Amino acid sequence: MQSLFPVTGNPADILFRIIDAEGSREYGTERVTQLQHALQCASLAEQAGAEPTLIVACLLHDIGHLIDPGANLARARGEDARHEAQAERYLKNWFGPDVIQPARLHVEAKRYLCATDISYYDSLSPASKHSLEMQGGPFDREEEREFIALPYAREAVMLRRWDDMAKLPEAITPPLEHFRRYIEAVTTVQA
């Protein structure tokens, strides 16, 4: 799919315009908006002392939901819109694999955690359990081994855990602008 969003100009400006324009949408059936979710996820990574690349991956991991106008319609039909693949294609305009791959792998990280941590599945929200089924369900043993051997799989698992915690309607986070310095520090391609 060709994105309707620009790829030339200052990456932080472009990404912030998208998040400002589209981030007020609900995050699926969760009780937070896309913007609240992104800010919470990035804030949790920052509080944990994550590398700037992982903080940016946390901030932008769901950008595929925001740039794909058909994503909500697909979800309503019970289809997986593969927002992680949309994010990968779009983020390649500015970032290297240390940002892109944890974001791309965060859905697979959920499947991995459901297969390897019995309490993890029980901790998922109803919306995450529903999307898990659309995304293929928990990994089998071979898929577990293949996933965790991938470069950036461990970072994707960390992102995933923060992703799951980033759904609190009353959470207080820094504003979006706070994360500009991270984006500027890890941008690898000037579009």
Backbone hydrogen bonds, N-H to C=O, Kabsch-Sander energy under -0.5 kcal/mol:
donor,donor_aa,acceptor,acceptor_aa,energy
4,L,67,I,-0.5
14,I,10,N,-2.6
15,L,11,P,-2.9
16,F,12,A,-2.7
17,R,13,D,-2.1
18,I,14,I,-2.0
19,I,15,L,-2.5
20,D,16,F,-3.0
21,A,17,R,-2.6
22,E,18,I,-3.0
23,G,19,I,-2.3
25,R,22,E,-1.6
27,Y,32,V,-2.7
28,G,26,E,-1.5
30,E,27,Y,-2.3
34,Q,25,R,-2.7
35,L,23,G,-2.8
37,H,33,T,-2.4
38,A,34,Q,-2.5
39,L,35,L,-2.8
40,Q,36,Q,-2.5
41,C,37,H,-2.6
42,A,38,A,-2.4
43,S,39,L,-2.4
44,L,40,Q,-2.5
45,A,41,C,-1.9
46,E,42,A,-2.5
47,Q,43,S,-2.9
48,A,44,L,-1.5
49,G,46,E,-1.6
50,A,45,A,-2.5
54,L,51,E,-0.6
55,I,51,E,-2.0
56,V,52,P,-2.4
57,A,53,T,-2.2
58,C,54,L,-2.3
59,L,55,I,-2.2
60,L,56,V,-2.3
61,H,57,A,-1.1
63,I,60,L,-2.1
65,H,62,D,-1.8
66,L,62,D,-0.7
66,L,63,I,-0.6
67,I,63,I,-1.9
68,D,64,G,-0.9
71,A,68,D,-1.8
74,A,70,G,-2.6
75,R,71,A,-2.4
76,A,72,N,-2.2
77,R,73,L,-1.4
78,G,75,R,-1.6
79,E,74,A,-3.0
81,A,79,E,-0.7
85,A,82,R,-1.0
86,Q,82,R,-1.8
87,A,83,H,-2.5
88,E,84,E,-2.0
89,R,85,A,-2.3
90,Y,86,Q,-2.1
91,L,87,A,-3.2
92,K,88,E,-1.4
93,N,90,Y,-1.6
94,W,91,L,-2.1
95,F,91,L,-2.4
99,V,96,G,-1.6
100,I,96,G,-2.4
101,Q,97,P,-2.2
103,A,99,V,-1.2
104,R,100,I,-2.9
105,L,101,Q,-2.6
106,H,103,A,-1.0
109,A,105,L,-2.4
110,K,106,H,-1.2
111,R,107,V,-1.7
112,Y,108,E,-2.5
113,L,109,A,-2.8
114,C,110,K,-2.3
115,A,111,R,-1.2
116,T,112,Y,-1.7
117,D,113,L,-2.3
120,Y,117,D,-1.3
121,Y,117,D,-0.9
122,D,118,I,-0.7
123,S,119,S,-1.1
123,S,120,Y,-0.8
124,L,120,Y,-0.7
124,L,121,Y,-1.3
129,K,125,S,-2.3
130,H,126,P,-2.3
131,S,127,A,-2.5
132,L,128,S,-2.1
133,E,129,K,-1.4
134,M,130,H,-1.5
135,Q,131,S,-1.9
136,G,133,E,-1.1
137,G,132,L,-2.9
139,F,111,R,-1.6
144,E,140,D,-2.4
145,R,141,R,-2.1
146,E,142,E,-2.4
147,F,143,E,-2.7
148,I,144,E,-2.4
149,A,145,R,-1.1
150,L,147,F,-2.1
153,A,150,L,-1.8
156,A,152,Y,-2.1
157,V,153,A,-2.0
158,M,154,R,-1.9
159,L,155,E,-2.8
160,R,156,A,-2.6
161,R,157,V,-2.1
162,W,158,M,-2.2
163,D,159,L,-3.0
164,D,160,R,-2.4
165,M,161,R,-1.3
166,A,162,W,-1.0
166,A,163,D,-0.7
167,K,165,M,-1.3
171,A,168,L,-1.6
173,T,171,A,-0.5
178,H,175,P,-1.4
179,F,176,L,-2.0
180,R,177,E,-1.7
183,I,179,F,-1.8
184,E,180,R,-2.9
185,A,181,R,-1.7
186,V,182,Y,-1.5
187,T,183,I,-1.2
188,T,94,W,-3.3
189,V,94,W,-1.8
191,A,189,V,-0.8
